[in-house]
Amino acid sequence: MQEATKQGTAAAATALTPAEREALEHVWIHTARWLDLAERDHLRVIVRGDGCRLIDARGRVYLDGLSGLYVVNAGHGRREIGEAMARQAQEIAYVSSASYTSLPAVQLGDVLAGLTPGDLNRFLFCSGGSEAIESAMKIAKQVQVMRGFPKRYKVIARRGGYHGATFGAMSITSSRNETYFGPFMHGVSFVPSPDRYRNAFGIDGEAGDLMCAEAVDQEIRAQGPEYVAAVIGEPISASNNSHVPSPRYWQRLREICDRHGVLLIMDEVINGFGRTGRMFATEHFGVVPDLMTMAKGLSSGYAPIGAVAVRDAIYEEFKRQDVGLAHLLTFGGQAVACAAALKNLEILRAEDLPRRAAEQGRYLLGALEPLRSHPTVGDIRGTGLLCAVELVKDKQTKEPFGWGPAAGAHPFSRRVVEAMAERGLLTRCFMSIQCVPPLVVTRDELDRMVAVIDESLTVAEREFGFAA
Ligand SMILES: Cc1ncc(COP(=O)(O)O)c(C=O)c1O
């Protein structure tokens, strides 16, 4: 209990609630820095939520501009999901994922097969996005070996992409931290991502996207097609600031992968479950990947659950050879988590939340548009309720703010985040301010969000000396 005050924060500590004092003492909040929590009043112990609202231990009320962490698509405080989980826990909470399955896992697989595109009909359940990515890479590598290609182990990923924090998932994430964690998984290379604002080849519009697709072809040839297992990317990359590529980009990638016998993995961990205005973002592009990873919005965060959706032809190989997957996760298909996901999917469909996300997203993009007059707003983009306001030091050169000390955000972006929180909006900003509220967000809440972003930019710009 003494730790907060040891750091010379007596004044701040006296204002803390008991829960906040305990949090400072015992909880490791994943990427948070100590002085932000102990001295700069960034610590928030959230005690309740309702729709898009969050309430903390001090009774402060916030608008959740990030759906937790791109998770709570159905909104906070859904009593019916909790009740479904309680009912399932009383029946059976856990069965061995090695040998058995449970009724809610069976029902969830059935519902997902009806929702996912094409013949993505088989689901391997796990506990979250990183595990889904690890599982997808292992399925891809095992099936390549089983098909007679034992040398196909390489994975091609895209610059700016994020796929998780476990070792394999981190290795295919281009911002991986070499200093702390290198060397990484062998055989990973990166190609440019579609970006209509700063295209890697200096080519505008769809032609720039298609150059990025050709770069994948070149990379497969450079690595040697006989060595490449899979290509992976998010349909619309949130970590790369939500650029929406032309459908032809993904269609071309599909053709390229097919031509070279490479599996295409599409990562819907953020994009899935209505976030982009369709149930899955792949639907915008008319492409069926070989493997699709999902998590976050699958349960809207009411339980930790992820999944890999697999096309028939892949599972057929395991059937034909009568071979099991050399991979086992204890909590894959945990029954209570499956019950949460089932009820969440029922809500997403009953309330037509993907369509609502599309409509509210169009409204949000329109409302954000006037912010382009800010000296630091370089671009505004997105689709559905996955929108981003990209900040730049200089609109002419498009110079980004980049990173600040200790791999954190630049001090300007940090100030914007702080100013938003002071005004009751919680979200994050590295290169861009993330506008990713729960799909139940109202027009009034969107207006409030935009007003807070506007005011917060004005405050930070004044403090950092940007001319209006
Ligand atoms: C696209 C994508 N894939 C995978 C992950 C990893 O998910 P998790 O944090 O649940 O392990 C994330 C996390 O943000 C993500 O954004």
The ligand as an SDF file (V2000), in Angstrom:
LIG
                    3D

 16 16  0  0  0  0  0  0  0  0999 V2000
   -5.5380   -7.4780  -36.0690 C   0  0  0  0  0  0  0  0  0  0  0  0
   -5.1770   -8.1050  -34.7700 C   0  0  0  0  0  0  0  0  0  0  0  0
   -4.8170   -9.3920  -34.7320 N   0  0  0  0  0  0  0  0  0  0  0  0
   -4.4880   -9.9980  -33.5840 C   0  0  0  0  0  0  0  0  0  0  0  0
   -4.4980   -9.3170  -32.3840 C   0  0  0  0  0  0  0  0  0  0  0  0
   -4.1200   -9.9990  -31.1110 C   0  0  0  0  0  0  0  0  0  0  0  0
   -5.2440  -10.1670  -30.3090 O   0  0  0  0  0  0  0  0  0  0  0  0
   -5.1200  -10.3820  -28.7350 P   0  0  0  0  0  0  0  0  0  0  0  0
   -4.6520   -9.0900  -28.1510 O   0  0  0  0  0  0  0  0  0  0  0  0
   -6.5280  -10.7630  -28.3460 O   0  0  0  0  0  0  0  0  0  0  0  0
   -4.1850  -11.4900  -28.4850 O   0  0  0  0  0  0  0  0  0  0  0  0
   -4.8880   -7.9710  -32.3760 C   0  0  0  0  0  0  0  0  0  0  0  0
   -4.9130   -7.2140  -31.1230 C   0  0  0  0  0  0  0  0  0  0  0  0
   -5.1890   -6.0400  -31.0710 O   0  0  0  0  0  0  0  0  0  0  0  0
   -5.2050   -7.3420  -33.5980 C   0  0  0  0  0  0  0  0  0  0  0  0
   -5.5210   -6.0500  -33.6560 O   0  0  0  0  0  0  0  0  0  0  0  0
  1  2  1  0
  2  3  1  0
  2 15  2  0
  3  4  2  0
  4  5  1  0
  5  6  1  0
  5 12  2  0
  6  7  1  0
  7  8  1  0
  8  9  2  0
  8 10  1  0
  8 11  1  0
 12 13  1  0
 12 15  1  0
 13 14  2  0
 15 16  1  0
M  END
$$$$
